[in-house]
Structure formats: structure tokens, C-alpha cells
Amino acid sequence: MKPRRAEVARKTRETDIRLALALDGTGKARVNTGIGFLDHMLELLAAHGGMDLFLAAKGDLRVDAHHTVEDIGICLGEAIRKALGRKEGIVRYGFCTLPMDEALVSVALDVSGRPHLSYQVKVGRRKIDSFDTQLVEEFFRALVNHAGLTLHIGLISGRNAHHIIEAVFKGVARSLAAAAARGGASKGVPSTKGTL
């Protein structure tokens, strides 16, 4: 089977990003965003999604991390969309209820071609080290908009901000891997419309 890979580069006055993605990888990641917590979350995304991810990003972190986080979401979303191609033979849907110590998160994902994010995650802390926890939602909004995914993320329970966000990234990774897996009911596009 043809490997599903994509490369994306994005350069603006705020960010300079190079990204390479292999959907059918082994979970290897080489990530450098200048944001330690985000690096950790993207490494988890690759490992638990079975993807190989190379990412080098430079952003205007002297302002804050918003532009960098959002633009990385844009690039990763574009790479996922390109790597999936016509989406023939994929399962299409993926879901996961994932525990991380006291945190429990529910994720449901559809490779629908119709971008939508429902992010029902309230984190008690505004910051983890210097990382603004509100940027997690911005990251996933950019990702779904550019990948063409319908993504629902909900917090069932949890207190520790790090555990909650880690469960979110792992749950999305598992759901994406399940949805993108080859071996769906049809060898064609999994939609009665014939396109996604």
C-alpha cells in the first residue's frame, strides 16, 4: 500500500514552520517548537497515534505562544488532510475514552470533510509553567479547520491540568489513528455521497 505522507511549510511574519508527517509510522517524533509543554504533547500525539512527526517551528514567542500554537495546528491539519488523500478505504470514525490518573476524557472524531470542534474541557489552571491552557482549544480548532475533521472532546472528570490536557492529546491521537485506519467496510470513500 502506498505510504500516506505529507510535508507542509508555512512562513508568515509571525511564524516559520516545517512539518513532515507519516500517518502509517511507528510513533517517532522529532519536535522543536520552542514551547516545552507543546513539544511534549505533540510527541504524545505521534506516539499514541502511531504517526511519525518531524516539526521545526520558530515563532514570535516574545509576544506570546498564540501564533505559534495556532499555526502549528494549521500545518498539522493540512498535513493530515494531504496524507489522507481521497480517504478511500478508511474506517472514517474513531472514538476513545481515555484515563490519565484522576482525569477522564472522551473523544469522538469523524473524518467528515466538514470542520467542527466541540471542546468541552474546563481546566482549573490558566497556566502550566508558561503555557496558556486556553491555547489547547485554539490548536485543535486550527487543526480541524485545516484537516476537515469533526471533533468532539469532553472532560468527564479530572482536577490536574497536566493530566487533563495529556488525556486530551492521547485521546485525539487514538481516535485519529482509528478513524484513519485502512480496512473500512468499503474500499471506496466511506460515504453514501461518494466523497468526504
N, C-alpha and C positions, 0 to 999 in steps of 0.2 A: 504494500500500500504506500501511496505517496505520502512522504512526511508533511505534516502540517506545521509550517514555519512562517514567520513574518518578521520583517525589520521595519522599524519606524524611527524617523529622526524629526525633531521639532526644534526650531530655533526662533525665539522671539527676543524682544528687548528685556524680557524678564527671566527666561529660562533657555537652556541648551541641553537637549535630551537625546540620547541614543539608546535604543532598546531593541533587543533581539529576543524572540520567543519561539520555543518549540513546544507545541501543545502535547506532543507524544514523547515527553522526555523522561528523565529519571529523578526529577526534583532538585536538580542542581541550580544554584543561584549565585551570581556574582553581581552584587548590588551596591552602588555607592551614590546616595542622594544628598549627602551632607546632613541628613536628618537621621540620627541613630535609631530612634524608635521606628520610623518608617522602614528603614533598611531591614530591621528585624521582622516586621510584619510582612514585607514583600518576600523575604526568604521563607517564611512560613507558608505564604500563599503558593510559592513554587513547590515547596516540599510536599505539602498536603494535596496539591492539585496535580502532582506528577508532571509538572512542566519544567522546562529548563528556561531560565530567565537571565539575560545579561542586561544590565541597566546602569548607565552612567548619566547622572544629572547634575547640572550646575544651575543654581537659581539665585534670585535676589534675597537670600536669607537674611541680609542685613535689614530688610524691610520686615518680613516675617516669612513663614513657610507656606502660606496660602497658595501663591502662584506655582511653586514647585510641586506641591502635593496635587493640585488640580491638573497641572499639565502632565504629570506622570500618569494620572488616571486617564487622561485623554489618549496618551500614547499607548498605554496598555490596552485600552478599549479598542483602538484602531488595530493593534496587533492581533487581538483575539478575533476581531471581525475578519481580517485578512486571512488569518490562519485557518479559520473555519470554511472559507471559500463559499461554495454553494450550499453547504450544510447537508449534503446528501449522506444518508445512512447513519446520521447521528441519532442518539436517543431523544434529544431535544430538552427534556425536563430533568432537573436534578433537585434534590432536597436533602436537608441534613438537620438534625437536632444535635447540637454539639455541646458537651460539658467541658468546662475548664475550671477545675476545682469547684468553687461555690457558684460559678457563673454557668448559665444555661441559655443558649442562643438557638433560635430557629431560623433557617434559611430555606427559601424556595426560589428556584431560578428557571426561567424559560428562555431558550434561545429563539425568541419570537420575531426578531427584527423590529420590534416596537419598544423603544426605550421607555422604561418606567422604573422608578425606585420608590419603594416604601421602606423607610428607615425608622423603625420604632424602637430606638435604643437610647435610653436616658442614662448617661454616665454621671455619677455624682461629682467627680473631679473635673475641673476645666483643663488642667494640665497634667501630663505625665512627663516629668522632667521639664523640658522646654516645649514639648509637643502639645499643641492645642487639640484636645479630643474632638472638637467640633469639625476638624478637618477630615475625620474619617468619613462622615457623610458626604462631604464635598468630593473626596476621592472616588467614592462609589457612584455618585451622581455623574461625574465626568466619565467614568468607566462605562456605565450602562448606556449613556447617551451616544458614545462612540462605538461600542460593541453591538448595540442593538439588542440589549437584554432586558427582560422583565425580571426584577429582583426585589424580593421581599425579605427584609431582615427584621427580626423581632427579638427583644430581650425578654426571656421568660423569668429569669431570676438572676441575681448577682449583686455584689457590693464593690468588688475590687475592679477599678477602671482598667488596669492592665489585663486582667483575666477576661473581662467582658470584651474588650477590643480584640484580644488574641482569639477568643472563641468566634468572633465575627469573621475574621480573616480566614481561620481554618474552616469554618462552616461554608463560606463562599467558595473556598478552594475545592472542598469535597463536592459541593453542588455543581460547580462548573465542570469538574472532571467527569461527574456522572452524566451531565447533560451533553457534553461534547463527545462522549464515548461513541465509538463506532459500534454498530450492531443493533441499531434500532429496528423496529418492526418492518420497515421498508428500506430498500436500497436507494430509494429516491429521497426527495425532500420530505421530512415528516410533517406534512400539512395537506389538508384536503384542497387547499388553494393551489398547491404545486410550487409555492415559493414561500420563503421566510424573509 
